[in-house]
Amino acid sequence: MPSSKNTRKFLVSWCNEGLEVLYDLTDWEKNNLWNILKETTDPSTPKLNMMIMRARANAQRQYEIYLFQTDDLDTGQVTTAFEEEPQFMADFIRQNGTKIYSDYYPKHKQKIQ
């Protein structure tokens, strides 16, 4: 998908208890490039390895961690959408995002004969 000026990139983590982390990577990517060039570190860097470790340690909560981008929503709108329609947002991100980690297993219906 080509990027437009309004495209927002997000790192998102949720579990069976709801949205846990929503990190807007759009501005972070630009700042990170400058930090690399200046050879400095940014304390606001998302701690992806810690998110994955937390998910593995709490498998009963069925964590999912994804990257996704959208042209239509900002951070507040994504948070509101997760609060109002969590299943829709989870399905949307599963279909349109990039999976980093997931304990989710879709339920398949089978006919027993």
Sine and cosine of phi, psi and omega as CSV:
sin_phi,cos_phi,sin_psi,cos_psi,sin_omega,cos_omega
0.00,0.00,0.82,-0.57,0.03,-1.00
-0.93,0.37,0.59,-0.81,-0.01,-1.00
-1.00,0.08,0.67,-0.74,0.13,-0.99
-0.94,-0.34,0.11,-0.99,-0.01,-1.00
-0.90,0.43,-0.43,0.90,-0.05,-1.00
-1.00,-0.06,-0.01,1.00,-0.04,-1.00
-0.94,0.34,0.79,-0.61,0.05,-1.00
-0.95,-0.32,0.67,-0.74,0.03,-1.00
-0.93,-0.37,0.73,-0.69,-0.07,-1.00
-0.79,-0.61,0.54,-0.84,0.25,-0.97
-0.95,-0.31,0.82,-0.57,-0.09,-1.00
-0.75,-0.67,0.60,-0.80,0.06,-1.00
-0.70,-0.72,0.73,-0.68,0.07,-1.00
-0.58,-0.81,0.27,-0.96,0.04,-1.00
-0.63,-0.77,-0.17,-0.99,-0.04,-1.00
-0.94,0.35,-0.10,1.00,0.07,-1.00
-0.98,-0.17,-0.04,1.00,0.06,-1.00
0.85,-0.52,-0.15,-0.99,-0.02,-1.00
-0.91,0.41,0.75,-0.67,0.01,-1.00
-0.93,-0.38,-0.71,0.70,-0.03,-1.00
-0.72,-0.70,0.74,-0.67,0.15,-0.99
-0.72,-0.69,0.94,-0.35,-0.08,-1.00
-0.87,-0.50,0.85,-0.52,0.03,-1.00
-0.99,0.16,0.93,-0.37,-0.05,-1.00
-1.00,0.02,-0.10,1.00,-0.12,-0.99
-0.85,0.53,-0.83,0.56,-0.01,-1.00
-0.97,0.23,-0.53,0.85,0.00,-1.00
-0.86,0.50,-0.62,0.78,0.01,-1.00
-0.86,0.51,-0.70,0.71,0.01,-1.00
-0.90,0.43,-0.73,0.69,-0.02,-1.00
-0.91,0.41,-0.60,0.80,-0.02,-1.00
-0.89,0.45,-0.63,0.78,0.04,-1.00
-0.86,0.50,-0.71,0.70,0.02,-1.00
-0.90,0.43,-0.63,0.78,0.02,-1.00
-0.90,0.43,-0.61,0.79,0.06,-1.00
-0.90,0.44,-0.71,0.71,0.00,-1.00
-0.91,0.42,-0.58,0.82,0.01,-1.00
-1.00,0.08,-0.09,1.00,-0.04,-1.00
0.86,0.52,0.70,0.71,0.07,-1.00
-0.84,-0.54,0.18,-0.98,0.04,-1.00
-0.90,-0.43,0.44,-0.90,-0.01,-1.00
-0.93,-0.37,0.87,-0.49,-0.01,-1.00
-0.91,0.41,-0.26,0.97,0.01,-1.00
-1.00,0.03,0.13,0.99,0.01,-1.00
-0.88,0.48,0.76,-0.65,0.01,-1.00
-0.89,0.47,0.69,-0.73,-0.03,-1.00
-1.00,-0.07,0.96,0.27,-0.07,-1.00
-0.88,0.48,-0.66,0.75,0.00,-1.00
-0.89,0.46,-0.57,0.82,0.05,-1.00
-0.95,0.32,-0.58,0.82,0.05,-1.00
-0.91,0.42,-0.67,0.74,0.00,-1.00
-0.92,0.39,-0.67,0.74,0.02,-1.00
-0.88,0.48,-0.66,0.75,0.04,-1.00
-0.88,0.47,-0.67,0.75,0.01,-1.00
-0.90,0.44,-0.68,0.73,0.01,-1.00
-0.92,0.39,-0.57,0.82,-0.02,-1.00
-0.97,0.24,-0.31,0.95,-0.02,-1.00
-0.83,-0.56,0.79,0.61,-0.08,-1.00
-0.86,0.51,-0.46,0.89,0.00,-1.00
-0.90,0.44,-0.31,0.95,0.00,-1.00
-1.00,-0.02,-0.07,1.00,0.08,-1.00
0.80,0.60,0.87,0.49,0.01,-1.00
-0.92,0.40,0.49,-0.87,0.15,-0.99
-0.68,-0.74,0.73,-0.69,0.02,-1.00
-0.80,-0.60,0.83,-0.56,-0.07,-1.00
-0.69,-0.73,0.39,-0.92,0.26,-0.96
-0.96,-0.29,0.67,-0.74,0.11,-0.99
-0.47,-0.88,0.31,-0.95,0.05,-1.00
-0.73,-0.68,0.46,-0.89,-0.02,-1.00
-0.54,-0.84,0.53,-0.85,0.07,-1.00
-1.00,-0.07,-0.25,0.97,-0.20,-0.98
-0.98,-0.21,-0.41,0.91,-0.20,-0.98
-0.86,-0.51,0.59,-0.81,0.15,-0.99
-0.98,-0.22,-0.06,-1.00,-0.08,-1.00
-0.86,0.51,-0.71,0.70,0.00,-1.00
-0.89,0.45,-0.64,0.76,0.00,-1.00
-0.93,0.36,-0.61,0.79,0.04,-1.00
-0.91,0.42,-0.68,0.73,0.03,-1.00
-0.87,0.49,-0.71,0.70,0.03,-1.00
-0.89,0.46,-0.68,0.74,0.01,-1.00
-0.89,0.47,-0.64,0.77,0.05,-1.00
-0.91,0.42,-0.58,0.82,0.01,-1.00
-0.95,0.30,-0.63,0.77,-0.09,-1.00
-1.00,0.05,-0.62,0.78,-0.05,-1.00
-0.70,-0.72,0.93,0.37,-0.10,-1.00
-0.89,0.46,-0.62,0.78,-0.03,-1.00
-0.93,0.36,-0.64,0.77,0.06,-1.00
-0.87,0.49,-0.73,0.68,-0.02,-1.00
-0.90,0.44,-0.67,0.75,0.02,-1.00
-0.88,0.48,-0.71,0.70,0.01,-1.00
-0.91,0.43,-0.67,0.75,0.02,-1.00
-0.87,0.50,-0.73,0.68,-0.04,-1.00
-0.93,0.36,-0.62,0.78,0.05,-1.00
-0.87,0.50,-0.63,0.78,-0.03,-1.00
-0.98,0.20,-0.56,0.83,-0.14,-0.99
-0.94,-0.35,-0.15,0.99,-0.06,-1.00
-0.98,-0.18,-0.04,-1.00,0.06,-1.00
-0.94,-0.35,0.88,-0.48,-0.05,-1.00
-0.96,0.28,0.75,-0.66,0.11,-0.99
-0.97,-0.24,-0.68,0.73,0.01,-1.00
-0.44,-0.90,0.61,-0.79,0.03,-1.00
-0.37,-0.93,0.74,-0.68,0.16,-0.99
-0.98,-0.19,0.14,0.99,-0.05,-1.00
-0.98,0.19,0.74,-0.67,0.12,-0.99
-0.80,-0.59,0.89,-0.45,-0.02,-1.00
-0.90,0.43,0.56,-0.83,0.03,-1.00
-1.00,0.09,0.82,-0.57,0.03,-1.00
-0.97,-0.24,0.72,-0.69,0.07,-1.00
-1.00,0.07,0.75,-0.66,0.05,-1.00
-0.81,-0.59,0.62,-0.78,0.04,-1.00
-1.00,-0.05,0.84,-0.54,0.02,-1.00
-1.00,-0.07,0.80,-0.60,-0.02,-1.00
-0.97,-0.26,0.00,0.00,0.00,0.00
